[in-house]
Amino acid sequence: MVTEGSSSRIKGGVLISRLNMLRHHGGQVRVDEVLRRLPPEDQALLRKMILPIAWYPLELNLRLDTAIAEVMSPEDKRRAFIDMGRASAEEALHGAQHVFVRPGDPQFLLSQAPQIYRFYYAVGSRTYEQTGAHGAVLRTFGAENVTETDCLTIIGWHERAIELSGGRAVNTTHPLCRARGAPHCEYHFAWE
């Protein structure tokens, strides 16, 4: 569980992608609806210019994600978190991180997971293991704070990244999660 005052940080690009997703699904009205659910200090920060490469508190992102899920998909919050990750990948991989996408080669993108991880998180690391022509395992070690909802956004991000790289019918399992007491998080991806 994440506590206030934690030093966990996330890049502003994640916050920007969440706000852009809201604008895409309802304009500024939808952004305002979500921000009203947050503490005044969060609202003030998110209404200012967010710098994509600056570090922001992970707790802010987690509160924003929860508010988005409550507004966008109150019946299926799990799906909402996956969709947030997908939207983030869509934005990042059509923007500054487009160099990681090679059509027809999801393994290339996944092999870059250790470097991509550093774009988003200040602490911890991620490893990549190819498990076949159409499969891979990513493992995250040493992240300061882990929540099941953040893991869902990671799943959504990588599923969309695989699709953008040419993979189809992506299947994901998340057998190990630090939020459930495991020593690290593990994500298994398979695709056609």
C-alpha positions in Angstrom: 0.0 0.0 0.0 1.2 3.5 -0.9 1.5 5.9 2.0 1.6 9.7 1.8 5.1 11.0 2.0 6.5 8.1 0.1 9.4 9.0 -2.2 8.0 6.9 -5.1 7.8 8.9 -8.3 6.4 8.7 -11.8 7.0 10.8 -14.9 4.7 13.6 -15.8 4.0 11.9 -19.2 1.8 9.3 -17.4 -0.3 12.1 -15.9 -0.5 13.8 -19.2 -1.7 10.7 -21.0 -4.4 10.1 -18.3 -5.7 13.7 -18.8 -5.5 13.4 -22.6 -7.5 10.2 -22.4 -10.2 12.0 -20.4 -10.3 14.8 -22.9 -10.7 12.2 -25.7 -13.7 10.7 -23.8 -15.6 13.8 -22.9 -13.5 16.9 -23.2 -12.7 19.3 -20.4 -16.0 18.5 -18.8 -14.8 14.9 -18.2 -11.5 16.1 -16.9 -13.2 18.5 -14.4 -15.6 15.7 -13.3 -12.6 13.5 -12.4 -10.6 16.3 -10.8 -13.4 17.2 -8.5 -13.0 13.8 -6.9 -9.4 14.6 -5.8 -8.1 16.6 -2.9 -7.7 20.3 -3.6 -3.9 20.1 -3.7 -4.1 17.4 -6.4 -6.5 19.4 -8.4 -4.3 22.5 -8.3 -1.2 20.5 -9.4 -3.1 18.8 -12.2 -4.6 22.0 -13.5 -1.0 23.5 -13.9 1.3 22.7 -16.8 2.6 19.2 -16.3 6.1 18.6 -17.6 6.4 15.1 -19.3 9.9 14.5 -18.1 9.5 15.8 -14.6 9.0 13.5 -11.7 5.7 13.6 -9.7 4.5 11.6 -6.7 3.3 8.2 -7.6 0.5 8.7 -5.0 -0.9 11.5 -7.1 -1.0 9.1 -10.1 -2.7 6.4 -8.1 -5.4 8.8 -6.8 -5.9 10.1 -10.3 -6.3 6.6 -11.7 -8.8 5.7 -9.0 -10.9 8.8 -9.7 -10.8 8.0 -13.5 -11.9 4.4 -12.9 -14.8 5.6 -10.7 -16.0 8.0 -13.4 -15.3 6.1 -16.5 -16.2 2.6 -15.5 -17.8 2.3 -12.0 -19.1 -1.2 -12.8 -15.7 -2.6 -14.1 -12.8 -0.8 -12.5 -10.4 -3.5 -13.5 -11.2 -2.9 -17.2 -10.8 0.9 -16.6 -7.2 0.5 -15.3 -6.3 -1.7 -18.2 -7.8 0.9 -20.6 -5.7 3.6 -18.9 -2.5 1.6 -19.6 -3.6 1.0 -23.2 -4.2 4.8 -23.7 -0.9 5.6 -22.2 0.9 3.2 -24.6 -1.1 4.5 -27.6 0.1 8.1 -26.8 3.7 7.2 -25.9 4.3 4.8 -28.8 2.9 7.2 -31.4 4.9 10.0 -29.8 8.4 10.2 -28.3 8.7 6.4 -27.8 7.8 5.4 -31.4 11.4 4.2 -31.8 10.5 1.1 -29.8 7.8 0.0 -32.3 9.0 -2.2 -35.2 6.1 -3.5 -37.3 5.9 -7.3 -37.0 8.3 -7.5 -34.1 6.7 -7.3 -30.6 9.8 -9.0 -29.2 11.9 -6.0 -30.0 9.6 -3.7 -28.0 9.4 -6.1 -25.1 13.2 -6.5 -25.1 13.4 -2.8 -24.5 11.3 -3.1 -21.3 14.2 -2.4 -19.0 14.9 0.9 -20.7 11.2 1.8 -21.1 10.7 1.2 -17.4 13.1 4.0 -16.6 10.9 6.4 -18.6 8.1 5.9 -16.1 9.5 4.9 -12.7 12.3 6.3 -10.5 13.0 3.1 -8.5 13.2 -0.5 -9.4 13.9 -2.4 -12.6 12.2 -4.6 -15.2 13.7 -7.7 -17.0 12.7 -9.4 -20.2 12.7 -13.0 -21.1 11.7 -14.4 -24.5 9.7 -17.6 -24.0 9.1 -18.5 -27.6 8.5 -16.8 -30.9 5.2 -15.3 -29.6 5.8 -15.1 -25.9 7.7 -13.2 -23.3 7.8 -12.7 -19.5 8.5 -9.3 -17.9 9.5 -9.2 -14.3 9.6 -6.0 -12.1 12.0 -6.0 -9.1 12.5 -3.4 -6.4 9.7 -1.0 -7.1 9.1 0.9 -3.9 5.3 0.6 -3.9 3.1 -1.8 -5.8 -0.6 -1.8 -6.2 -2.8 -4.2 -8.1 -4.3 -1.3 -10.0 -0.9 0.0 -11.2 -0.1 -3.6 -12.3 -3.4 -3.5 -14.4 -2.2 -0.3 -16.1 1.1 -2.0 -16.9 -0.7 -5.0 -18.4 -2.8 -2.7 -20.6 0.3 -0.7 -21.7 2.1 -3.8 -22.8 -0.9 -5.4 -24.4 -1.4 -2.3 -26.6 2.3 -2.1 -27.3 2.4 -5.7 -28.6 -0.6 -4.9 -30.8 1.0 -1.8 -32.2 4.1 -3.9 -33.0 1.9 -6.4 -34.9 0.9 -8.9 -32.3 -2.8 -10.1 -32.3 -5.0 -11.8 -29.8 -2.7 -10.9 -26.9 -3.2 -13.1 -23.8 -1.8 -11.9 -20.5 -1.4 -13.6 -17.1 0.0 -12.0 -14.0 0.8 -14.9 -11.7 3.1 -13.1 -9.3 2.4 -9.7 -7.8 4.1 -7.9 -4.9 0.7 -6.4 -4.0 -0.3 -10.0 -3.3 2.8 -10.9 -1.3 5.1 -12.2 -4.0 8.8 -11.1 -4.1 8.4 -9.4 -7.5 5.7 -8.8 -10.2 5.6 -11.1 -13.2 3.7 -10.6 -16.5 3.4 -13.4 -19.0 2.4 -12.3 -22.6 1.5 -14.5 -25.5 0.2 -13.4 -28.9 -0.5 -14.6 -32.5 
